[in-house]
Amino acid sequence: MELDIALILLLMLTGLAAGLVDAIAGGGGMITLPVLLATGMSPVEALATNKLQGSFGTFAASVYFVRKKLVDLTQMKLMIGCTFAGAVAGTLLVQQMDASVLASIMPLLLVLIALYFMFSKRMGDEDRERKISYPLFAFIFTAAIGFYDGIFGPGTGTFFALAFVTLLGFSMARATAHTKLLNFTSNFAALIFFAIGGDIIWLAGFIMAAGQLVGGLIGARMVVSKGVRLIRPLVVIVTLVMSGKLLYDQYQQGNQLAEQVLGWLF
């Protein structure tokens, strides 16, 4: 693809905006994927390049959270390993499975999660009592969410955050910090296989990644300084927008299928 000054600026600004939103509430792919597709990339190239640039934003946010001691890496080793293994398994199996079932139930799940984030009194700035052990959480929940990210993806960060808050009793800021690290892990796992397949448009991805690094750091700083006052409304908004987009995509696919059937019949 040919890159002029206008396209370079567009990619960098898109990466910055997505990194900012993703560090706080997740869902940055809703911003980046349409732009990547608009450059003329195929869907596979856009998804692969999106994993590349998105990894930089989640990495920048993760490093900031670790430095601020919101994340203890020694405590996260098992969760990182389980998330990576789950994402690899999901990426390997996605070609063997039909993701249409997930696409049909995800909007409802995301709406329910948004309502939980909106009204739950557990969503605060203070840690609460843990319900399960860290190893059990890692082997069951981080592996399962990583597997889901490898197969489908939308809402992965929301699922991680919800699990940290409800099961480990984390505050919103601490849950967001841990979510970014595991999001980076699952992104990196998928990135490896996209790179092996030769699907990444590297130059475009690195240009967008420059914006992601800046956006991820700004978003991470805002999480630390604003806490639940910022995270809760943004998570609700982003989750509802993701749900609406998935419903719209299904509606479009249904219309196309109906037109094909009518064209075949008449």
PyMOL commands that set and color helices and strands:
alter all, ss='L'
color gray80, all
select helices_A, chain A and resi 5-25+29-38+43-67+73-96+100-119+134-151+156-168+172-196+202-226+228-265
alter helices_A, ss='H'
color red, helices_A
deselect
rebuild
show_as cartoon
